[in-house]
């Protein structure tokens, strides 16, 4: 018997695996939350499958998304990344990721845990939506976006933030018919 997935997963094996194993699973690791937010920023204007297909190359190019290493990237690194055909070569997104690493490190150095910060917006528990309607953004994603921007993050508009919230399990937006809906609890 074939399992019913959210319709967006389609039939691409990579997309199906992402849906079945990652999307919507509550992520509590600060570094992984930051990596996913940065990748969502690279996705702006593109399909997420494009990022998935390039994710391992992104990880190699950005030093495993180690915030300390990425925060130290300079002009030569930006040029190296601009020449890497395995990633999205958008200077503004590359520079935003470097600045995002610096902000992440600044927060950590002040004693502010990135995971506690972002999960604080949902009081530590995933929001479980009705599984019938799927907004592109919400009042909460707008509030988080505003706060991230105030901190200096870029490519964190409310639509990107909402997609990130779904990806990292802050919101459970699996369709009511999806076999993963009840499996991704905190």
C-alpha positions as CSV (number, residue, x, y, z in Angstrom):
1,X,0.0,0.0,0.0
2,X,1.4,3.3,-1.1
3,X,1.8,6.0,1.6
4,X,0.1,9.4,0.9
5,X,2.4,12.3,1.2
6,X,1.9,16.1,1.0
7,X,1.3,16.9,-2.6
8,X,4.3,19.2,-2.9
9,X,6.7,16.3,-2.4
10,X,5.7,14.9,-5.9
11,X,7.5,11.8,-7.1
12,X,11.2,13.0,-7.2
13,X,13.1,10.5,-4.9
14,X,15.2,13.3,-3.3
15,X,12.1,15.4,-2.6
16,X,10.2,12.3,-1.2
17,X,13.1,11.4,1.1
18,X,13.4,15.0,2.3
19,X,9.6,15.0,3.0
20,X,9.7,11.6,4.7
21,X,12.8,12.1,6.8
22,X,13.3,15.8,7.5
23,X,10.6,18.3,6.6
24,X,8.6,19.2,9.7
25,X,10.7,17.3,12.2
26,X,11.4,19.6,15.1
27,X,15.0,20.6,14.9
28,X,16.6,21.9,18.1
29,X,20.3,22.1,17.1
30,X,21.3,25.7,16.8
31,X,23.8,25.2,14.1
32,X,21.4,23.1,12.0
33,X,18.6,25.7,12.5
34,X,21.0,28.4,11.2
35,X,22.1,26.3,8.3
36,X,18.5,25.7,7.2
37,X,17.7,29.4,7.5
38,X,20.7,30.2,5.3
39,X,19.7,27.6,2.7
40,X,16.1,28.9,2.7
41,X,17.6,32.4,1.9
42,X,19.4,30.9,-1.0
43,X,16.1,29.3,-2.2
44,X,14.5,32.8,-2.6
45,X,13.1,32.9,-6.1
46,X,14.0,29.3,-6.8
47,X,12.4,25.9,-6.1
48,X,13.5,24.1,-2.9
49,X,14.4,21.0,-5.0
50,X,17.2,23.1,-6.5
51,X,18.7,23.7,-3.1
52,X,18.3,20.1,-2.1
53,X,20.2,19.0,-5.2
54,X,23.0,21.4,-4.3
55,X,22.9,21.0,-0.5
56,X,26.0,18.9,-0.1
57,X,27.9,21.2,-2.4
58,X,26.7,24.2,-0.3
59,X,27.9,22.4,2.8
60,X,31.4,21.8,1.3
61,X,31.6,25.4,0.0
62,X,30.5,26.9,3.3
63,X,32.8,24.8,5.6
64,X,30.0,22.5,6.7
65,X,28.1,25.6,7.7
66,X,30.3,25.9,10.7
67,X,29.3,29.5,11.9
68,X,32.8,30.3,13.3
69,X,34.5,29.4,10.0
70,X,31.9,31.1,7.8
71,X,32.0,34.2,10.0
72,X,35.7,34.5,9.2
73,X,35.2,34.4,5.4
74,X,36.5,37.4,3.6
75,X,36.6,38.9,0.1
76,X,38.7,36.0,-1.4
77,X,36.1,33.5,-0.1
78,X,33.3,35.5,-1.6
79,X,35.1,35.4,-5.0
80,X,35.7,31.7,-4.5
81,X,32.0,31.1,-3.9
82,X,31.0,33.3,-6.8
83,X,33.1,30.9,-9.0
84,X,31.5,27.7,-7.6
85,X,29.0,26.3,-10.1
86,X,27.7,23.9,-7.5
87,X,26.0,26.6,-5.5
88,X,23.7,29.5,-6.2
89,X,26.1,32.2,-7.2
90,X,24.3,35.3,-5.9
91,X,26.7,37.7,-4.3
92,X,24.1,39.2,-2.0
93,X,23.0,35.8,-0.7
94,X,26.7,34.7,-0.2
95,X,27.4,37.9,1.7
96,X,24.2,37.5,3.7
97,X,25.2,34.0,4.8
98,X,28.6,35.3,6.0
99,X,26.9,38.1,7.9
100,X,24.4,35.6,9.2
101,X,27.3,33.5,10.6
102,X,28.7,36.6,12.3
103,X,25.3,37.4,13.9
104,X,24.9,33.8,15.0
105,X,28.4,33.9,16.7
106,X,27.7,37.3,18.2
107,X,24.4,36.0,19.7
108,X,26.2,32.9,21.0
109,X,29.1,35.0,22.5
110,X,26.5,37.1,24.4
111,X,25.1,33.8,25.8
112,X,22.0,33.8,23.5
113,X,21.4,30.3,22.1
114,X,20.0,30.4,18.6
115,X,17.7,27.4,19.2
116,X,16.2,28.9,22.4
117,X,15.8,32.2,20.6
118,X,13.8,30.9,17.6
119,X,11.9,28.2,19.6
120,X,10.9,31.0,22.0
121,X,8.6,32.4,19.4
122,X,6.5,29.3,19.6
123,X,7.0,28.7,23.4
124,X,9.1,25.7,22.6
125,X,6.4,23.7,21.0
126,X,5.5,23.1,17.4
127,X,2.3,24.8,16.1
128,X,0.1,22.1,14.6
129,X,-2.0,23.7,11.8
130,X,-5.2,22.2,10.4
131,X,-3.6,20.3,7.5
132,X,-6.1,21.8,5.1
133,X,-4.9,25.3,4.5
134,X,-1.3,26.3,3.8
135,X,-0.5,29.9,4.1
136,X,2.7,31.4,2.5
137,X,3.3,33.5,5.6
138,X,1.6,34.2,8.9
139,X,1.6,37.0,11.5
140,X,4.1,34.9,13.4
141,X,6.5,34.6,10.5
142,X,6.2,38.3,9.9
143,X,7.1,38.9,13.6
144,X,10.1,36.5,13.4
145,X,11.2,38.1,10.1
146,X,11.1,41.5,11.6
147,X,13.2,40.5,14.6
148,X,15.7,38.6,12.4
149,X,16.1,41.7,10.2
150,X,16.5,43.9,13.2
151,X,19.4,41.7,14.2
152,X,20.9,42.2,10.8
153,X,19.9,38.9,9.0
154,X,19.1,39.2,5.3
155,X,16.9,37.1,3.0
156,X,14.6,36.4,5.9
157,X,11.3,37.8,4.7
158,X,8.1,36.4,6.1
159,X,7.6,33.9,3.3
160,X,11.1,32.6,3.6
161,X,10.8,32.5,7.4
162,X,7.5,30.6,7.2
163,X,9.0,28.0,4.8
164,X,11.9,27.6,7.3
165,X,9.5,27.3,10.2
166,X,7.8,24.4,8.3
167,X,11.1,22.8,7.4
168,X,12.5,22.8,11.0
169,X,9.2,21.7,12.6
170,X,8.3,24.9,14.3
171,X,5.1,24.5,12.4
172,X,3.5,21.1,11.4
173,X,2.0,21.8,8.0
174,X,1.8,18.2,6.8
175,X,-1.5,17.7,5.1
176,X,-4.3,16.0,7.0
177,X,-4.0,13.0,4.6
178,X,-0.2,12.8,4.9
179,X,1.3,9.8,6.7
180,X,3.9,12.0,8.3
181,X,1.4,14.4,10.0
182,X,1.2,12.5,13.3
183,X,4.8,11.2,13.2
184,X,6.6,14.6,13.5
185,X,5.6,15.5,17.0
186,X,8.2,17.2,19.2
